[in-house]
Amino acid sequence: MAAIDIVLLGTGSPIPDANRAGPSTLVRAGSCTFLVDAGRGVLLRMAGAGVAAGQLTATLLTHLHSDHLTDLNDVITTRWITSFAPSPLMLVGPPGARQVVDGILGSLASDISYRLAHHEDLTWEPAVDVTELDEGVAYDDGSVRVVAAPSDHRPVRPTLAYRVEHDDHAVVLAGDTVPCEGVDRLALGADVLVSTVIRDDLLRSVGIQRLVDVCDYHSTVEQAADTAKRAGVATLVLTHCVPPIPPGNEDEWRAIAASVFDGEIVVANDLDRVIAG
């Protein structure tokens, strides 16, 4: 059976971290390569993983928070200027994704006109084929299928989690969410659950309300571990950890998850690779 290959491109958060790019994950299944979210520095990490923007089958946005899409403009532009024939980027996201893309393309109007005027062999503008979903099948080529379901990141709404299926294997990318039925449904029986997590004990101890607010709409480490346990997954991957994990403290986060979930636990760093299958 063919495996599904997951590369944690960016494991950071909105807080800039010299060692962690913004939220983004690469999933390779069959002949497909999916980019899930496009946070700060995503193309640099894609280069580190040996993948170019032109090789993407589709980009899947979990939601429209800036830290998850701030470098989408770089993906769109770089795919365009490094292609030698029109190659629209397929993009799937929640309602509002089309407005985001239109805004990005509008902001690039001057750059687009400069490049079209300069390069005789570049005769087309960058194109993005946007599909907006509340839930349902996001992609299906008969070998690889991607299914979206609602997550719960309120007051941000709508938001999506994704399940990528190939050859009897499945990985789930929960995105930013608290425990919810949609993620439970996608994760049931999957090989790997990739979950963004927070430490509410640390955030609340700081006493800054804006940080305490973060606890409202993210899963704690314990909650993510409980979701993995309920779903019966083999591997739980913790990413987008807030607050940032000081180097060498990964075992503390892993131990918290292990108090709930007895499967494999990965506290991800940028460019870590996890195989499903």
C-alpha positions as MATLAB code, in Angstrom:
seq = 'MAAIDIVLLGTGSPIPDANRAGPSTLVRAGSCTFLVDAGRGVLLRMAGAGVAAGQLTATLLTHLHSDHLTDLNDVITTRWITSFAPSPLMLVGPPGARQVVDGILGSLASDISYRLAHHEDLTWEPAVDVTELDEGVAYDDGSVRVVAAPSDHRPVRPTLAYRVEHDDHAVVLAGDTVPCEGVDRLALGADVLVSTVIRDDLLRSVGIQRLVDVCDYHSTVEQAADTAKRAGVATLVLTHCVPPIPPGNEDEWRAIAASVFDGEIVVANDLDRVIAG';
ca = [
       0.000    0.000    0.000;
       1.270    3.458   -0.878;
       1.938    5.805    1.994;
       0.947    9.415    2.532;
       3.890   11.717    3.196;
       3.433   14.706    5.526;
       6.017   17.488    5.827;
       5.501   20.052    8.566;
       6.685   23.089    6.636;
       5.857   25.745    9.217;
       5.120   24.908   12.843;
       5.013   28.439   14.231;
       2.262   30.790   15.297;
       1.441   34.470   14.768;
       4.368   35.268   17.092;
       7.532   35.591   14.937;
      10.044   32.845   15.703;
      13.476   32.654   14.069;
      13.271   28.849   14.073;
       9.692   28.362   12.913;
       7.871   29.472    9.778;
       4.163   30.250    9.849;
       1.489   27.547    9.760;
       1.748   25.372    6.656;
       1.821   21.647    5.972;
       2.652   19.692    2.831;
       0.814   16.439    2.098;
       1.926   14.142   -0.736;
      -0.407   11.319   -1.713;
      -0.187    9.356   -4.948;
       0.710   11.849   -7.662;
      -0.760   14.769   -5.686;
       0.930   17.439   -3.608;
      -1.270   19.568   -1.353;
      -0.291   22.683    0.560;
      -2.444   23.176    3.642;
      -2.304   26.860    4.635;
       0.378   29.297    3.540;
       1.860   31.038    6.535;
       4.959   33.190    6.849;
       7.963   31.775    4.962;
       6.108   28.910    3.306;
       8.059   28.957    0.025;
      11.394   28.905    1.838;
      10.295   25.786    3.692;
       8.896   24.267    0.496;
      12.332   24.765   -1.058;
      13.790   22.956    1.937;
      11.400   20.083    1.265;
      12.334   20.008   -2.428;
       8.945   21.165   -3.697;
       8.292   24.113   -6.027;
       5.134   26.200   -6.243;
       4.503   24.856   -9.732;
       4.292   21.305   -8.378;
       1.287   21.943   -6.150;
      -1.902   20.105   -7.028;
      -3.928   22.410   -4.798;
      -3.702   24.749   -1.851;
      -6.178   24.078    0.960;
      -6.975   26.898    3.379;
      -8.373   25.953    6.769;
      -9.494   29.506    7.549;
      -8.784   33.126    6.762;
      -6.727   34.259    9.747;
      -3.716   36.200    8.487;
      -1.083   33.885    9.987;
      -2.418   31.017    7.869;
      -2.342   32.833    4.529;
       0.112   35.715    4.780;
       2.430   34.216    2.126;
      -0.290   33.035   -0.236;
       0.701   35.973   -2.446;
       4.204   34.479   -2.718;
       2.796   31.089   -3.736;
       0.594   32.673   -6.415;
       3.295   34.963   -7.811;
       6.116   32.426   -7.776;
       4.005   29.746   -9.454;
       3.142   32.277  -12.180;
       6.638   33.594  -12.917;
       8.286   30.155  -12.861;
       5.788   28.508  -15.231;
       6.214   28.439  -18.997;
       2.564   27.795  -19.788;
      -0.615   28.883  -18.029;
      -0.934   26.877  -14.810;
      -3.803   28.101  -12.625;
      -3.413   27.389   -8.930;
      -6.275   25.303   -7.563;
      -7.310   26.719   -4.199;
      -9.956   25.412   -1.808;
     -11.090   27.295    1.257;
     -14.059   28.486    3.257;
     -16.402   31.186    1.974;
     -14.411   34.397    1.761;
     -11.416   32.725    0.107;
     -12.289   34.218   -3.270;
     -12.322   37.717   -1.784;
      -8.877   37.093   -0.279;
      -7.480   35.948   -3.624;
      -9.044   38.880   -5.467;
      -7.469   41.224   -2.935;
      -4.048   39.629   -3.367;
      -4.233   39.843   -7.153;
      -5.373   43.449   -6.885;
      -2.416   44.311   -4.673;
      -0.093   42.748   -7.260;
      -1.504   44.732  -10.200;
       1.617   46.855  -10.640;
       3.962   43.873  -10.371;
       1.875   41.915  -12.878;
       1.967   44.770  -15.390;
       5.742   45.190  -14.987;
       6.439   41.519  -15.649;
       4.064   41.259  -18.612;
       5.733   44.284  -20.185;
       9.241   42.939  -19.571;
       8.987   39.267  -20.589;
       7.880   38.522  -24.142;
       7.244   34.869  -23.321;
       4.988   35.716  -20.364;
       1.663   36.483  -21.983;
      -0.830   35.455  -19.297;
      -1.724   36.841  -15.896;
      -1.595   34.736  -12.717;
      -4.737   32.653  -12.339;
      -6.276   31.024   -9.287;
      -9.221   28.622   -9.523;
     -11.032   29.114   -6.221;
     -13.551   26.680   -4.752;
     -15.363   27.787   -1.607;
     -16.720   25.039    0.650;
     -18.601   24.713    3.911;
     -17.935   20.967    3.792;
     -17.784   18.110    1.300;
     -15.361   16.719   -1.257;
     -12.587   19.186   -2.006;
     -10.664   16.993   -4.464;
     -11.075   13.533   -5.997;
      -9.077   12.067   -8.877;
     -10.135    8.465   -8.287;
      -6.929    7.657   -6.411;
      -6.655   10.522   -3.955;
      -9.596   12.134   -2.212;
      -9.733   15.192    0.036;
     -12.790   15.757    2.224;
     -13.528   18.929    4.191;
     -15.657   19.269    7.315;
     -16.449   22.199    9.599;
     -14.086   22.876   12.473;
     -14.853   25.223   15.384;
     -12.674   28.318   15.617;
     -15.459   30.699   16.587;
     -15.778   33.663   16.370;
     -13.867   32.909   13.151;
     -16.329   31.196   10.833;
     -16.637   29.237    8.695;
     -13.485   27.173    9.189;
     -12.441   23.825    7.761;
     -10.526   20.673    8.620;
      -9.340   18.324    5.866;
      -8.935   14.568    5.489;
      -6.624   13.298    2.728;
      -7.261    9.687    1.687;
      -5.150    7.435   -0.523;
      -4.917    3.653   -0.815;
      -6.565    2.822    2.532;
      -4.569    5.453    4.418;
      -5.782    8.796    5.726;
      -4.367   11.885    7.386;
      -6.384   14.673    8.981;
      -5.360   18.301    9.299;
      -7.536   19.882   11.947;
      -6.406   23.490   11.616;
      -7.243   25.905   14.426;
     -10.194   24.483   16.351;
     -11.587   23.396   19.657;
     -12.879   19.808   19.854;
     -15.909   19.443   17.609;
     -18.037   16.939   15.725;
     -16.601   17.814   12.320;
     -13.016   17.037   13.292;
     -14.115   13.910   15.173;
     -15.882   12.686   12.047;
     -12.882   13.260    9.789;
     -10.355   11.821   12.233;
     -12.193    8.549   12.907;
      -9.903    5.716   11.864;
      -7.251    7.967   10.305;
      -3.570    7.105   10.509;
      -2.386   10.580   11.511;
      -4.026   13.628   13.106;
      -2.178   16.934   12.726;
      -3.501   19.335   15.353;
      -2.664   22.909   16.294;
      -2.394   23.265   20.069;
      -1.995   25.695   22.943;
      -0.948   25.488   26.574;
      -3.753   27.319   28.337;
      -1.947   27.040   31.682;
       0.962   29.075   30.322;
      -1.184   31.590   28.467;
      -3.414   32.291   31.463;
      -0.422   32.704   33.770;
       0.829   35.700   31.773;
      -2.252   37.719   32.688;
      -2.541   39.544   29.362;
      -6.143   39.413   28.167;
      -5.273   39.212   24.480;
      -3.279   36.049   25.167;
      -5.987   34.640   27.425;
      -8.458   35.194   24.563;
      -6.456   32.693   22.490;
      -7.705   29.952   24.813;
     -11.259   30.475   23.547;
     -10.781   28.905   20.153;
      -7.788   26.571   20.134;
      -7.439   23.016   21.397;
      -5.243   22.481   24.419;
      -2.651   19.716   24.235;
      -4.927   17.545   26.367;
      -7.945   18.212   24.143;
      -6.030   17.370   20.973;
      -4.806   14.176   22.602;
      -8.361   13.285   23.591;
      -9.549   13.855   20.010;
      -6.799   11.507   18.799;
      -7.792    8.918   21.405;
     -11.491    9.043   20.485;
     -10.666    8.715   16.796;
      -8.288    5.807   17.257;
      -5.494    7.365   15.214;
      -2.001    5.907   15.355;
      -0.073    9.182   15.420;
      -0.798   12.646   16.830;
       1.257   15.546   15.486;
       1.314   18.754   17.539;
       2.021   21.946   15.605;
       1.363   25.723   15.738;
       2.230   25.495   19.436;
       1.303   28.565   21.490;
       3.170   29.898   23.342;
       6.305   29.037   21.365;
       8.180   26.042   22.767;
      11.670   26.938   24.007;
      14.273   24.630   22.421;
      14.613   21.497   24.521;
      11.145   21.717   26.085;
       9.387   19.490   23.559;
       9.320   16.549   25.973;
       7.156   18.533   28.395;
       4.468   19.026   25.738;
       4.790   15.392   24.648;
       4.319   14.173   28.220;
       1.109   16.174   28.596;
      -0.297   14.575   25.442;
       0.884   11.129   26.561;
      -1.121   11.443   29.766;
      -4.233   11.146   27.572;
      -3.177    9.427   24.334;
      -1.006    6.305   24.174;
      -0.145    6.387   20.469;
       2.852    7.980   18.781;
       3.195   11.702   19.567;
       5.244   14.076   17.429;
       5.947   17.597   18.698;
       6.760   19.026   15.314;
       9.610   21.227   14.192;
       9.857   22.786   10.739;
      10.554   20.252    7.975;
       9.803   17.249   10.191;
       8.382   14.389    8.140;
       5.664   11.948    9.195;
       4.621    8.938    7.118;
       1.109    7.525    7.191;
       1.233    3.914    6.081;
];
